[in-house]
Amino acid sequence: MNTVRKSASRHAQHYRDLVKAYGSPLLVLDPVTVRTQYRELKRALPEVAFFYAVKSLPFTGILRCLADMGSNFDLASSGEVRLMQTLKISARRTIHTHPIKHDDDIRTALRFGCTTFVVDNTDELLKFRPYRRRVGLLVRLCFRSPAAVVDLSRKFGCSAAEAGKLLSLAAGLGIHVKGLCFHVGSQCRDAHRQVEAIDACHTLIRQHHATGAAPISMLDIGGGFPIAYDGAEVDLNAYCAPIRDALARLPVHVRVIAEPGRIISGPAMTSITTVIGKARRDGMNWYYLDDGVYGAFSGQIYDQVRYPLEVFSDAPGRFPSVLAGPTCDSIDIIAEGVGLPELQIGDMVAGHMMGAYTAASATDFNLRPKAKIVVLDRGTEWARTAGRRPLYGVNHPRLAMPGRHPRRKTAGR
Ligand SMILES: Cc1ncc(COP(=O)(O)O)c(C=O)c1O
């Protein structure tokens, strides 16, 4: 169930100004939060090199911001490779971690200069025979994780025994395997899943070294770091403490990397939607918004999370209500049976923590345009749209750039 905060209507003024300038629905990216999340993670795991999981929010605004912070990038498709090329991000800062790839995906990544790939079975390993002199592979292990919202090991990863066989086969074929990797599942609230996985990989690394084979020099601990959708705060430093201890036990020559997505992009984006219609059905107030589960709220279906919502009203009371999306489909419901004050057509509804797996999986079903993404840098009080051309300050004191045009039309973007 989504949590719904009720705020005074004056608190919606900021959102109203943005909608006036850029239209509705909107997704507002806050680079200050991106930078804070990245720094916090770095502080919590200082010895780990981060490769931002582009899939969580493959948007230029966040990628540029992270590139400036020194982040590396985790790619999973040729489309993501092309995005790196467009942004002129060095291939040396990228890894390709999709365990199942078409040969064309491998060649596209190699042409770009990305040489680290992931395999979890023999068929996938054999795809690298033609490129054996040019790649360094990571073998992905499976660690099922009922504690995670999305248990990625259901679909990918091999057992420790199979990993051992893959390492031997690769050595026989002359394919360089530089490391091991895993993903304990996305939005994993139990850090001990990470610890168990690190310890299991540690054992495998020791056993492998004992055979006299070329040493395993890298461990990729994936993503999965959780964020607080339900308001229950996640203390990232405390969460990472047992992970730090487990990593400290690894041999010193093992370089540790991670592929965080949600923890960086999730808290950094807010959805702004507008009530476009109302109805009364089965004793409930229905409010139809201009975005829904086919759009930015798609994460409620695919990613199985419920975003914290905020409504703005000075009216007293709360009544059983439904917040529905704009499409013709009845699955397009964001929240059902929630207590809301009486809303009016034109009122704003905000969705918080909506950066990860939202815009990334939004569709244009019914040929409705997807929410426009606006970058709102509180540091510079400056707004840009998703395109490369800057938009000038909107007509609001909190957003206006000194000496800039007070407002320009956004048409054509
Ligand atoms: C291979 C891989 N790496 C990293 C991530 C990012 O995970 P998270 O957003 O949970 O940090 C995912 C998510 O699906 C993934 O599949």
The ligand as an SDF file (V2000), in Angstrom:
LIG
                    3D

 16 16  0  0  0  0  0  0  0  0999 V2000
   23.2890   -7.0100  -13.2620 C   0  0  0  0  0  0  0  0  0  0  0  0
   22.6710   -5.9310  -12.4470 C   0  0  0  0  0  0  0  0  0  0  0  0
   23.4790   -5.0550  -11.8200 N   0  0  0  0  0  0  0  0  0  0  0  0
   22.9950   -4.0430  -11.0710 C   0  0  0  0  0  0  0  0  0  0  0  0
   21.6360   -3.8670  -10.9290 C   0  0  0  0  0  0  0  0  0  0  0  0
   21.1500   -2.7280  -10.0880 C   0  0  0  0  0  0  0  0  0  0  0  0
   20.5670   -3.1930   -8.9340 O   0  0  0  0  0  0  0  0  0  0  0  0
   19.9760   -2.2160   -7.8510 P   0  0  0  0  0  0  0  0  0  0  0  0
   19.1600   -1.2040   -8.5560 O   0  0  0  0  0  0  0  0  0  0  0  0
   19.1920   -3.1010   -6.9580 O   0  0  0  0  0  0  0  0  0  0  0  0
   21.1260   -1.5820   -7.1290 O   0  0  0  0  0  0  0  0  0  0  0  0
   20.7470   -4.7820  -11.5390 C   0  0  0  0  0  0  0  0  0  0  0  0
   19.3080   -4.6340  -11.3920 C   0  0  0  0  0  0  0  0  0  0  0  0
   18.5060   -5.2790  -12.0170 O   0  0  0  0  0  0  0  0  0  0  0  0
   21.2780   -5.8300  -12.3120 C   0  0  0  0  0  0  0  0  0  0  0  0
   20.4900   -6.7210  -12.9420 O   0  0  0  0  0  0  0  0  0  0  0  0
  1  2  1  0
  2  3  1  0
  2 15  2  0
  3  4  2  0
  4  5  1  0
  5  6  1  0
  5 12  2  0
  6  7  1  0
  7  8  1  0
  8  9  2  0
  8 10  1  0
  8 11  1  0
 12 13  1  0
 12 15  1  0
 13 14  2  0
 15 16  1  0
M  END
$$$$
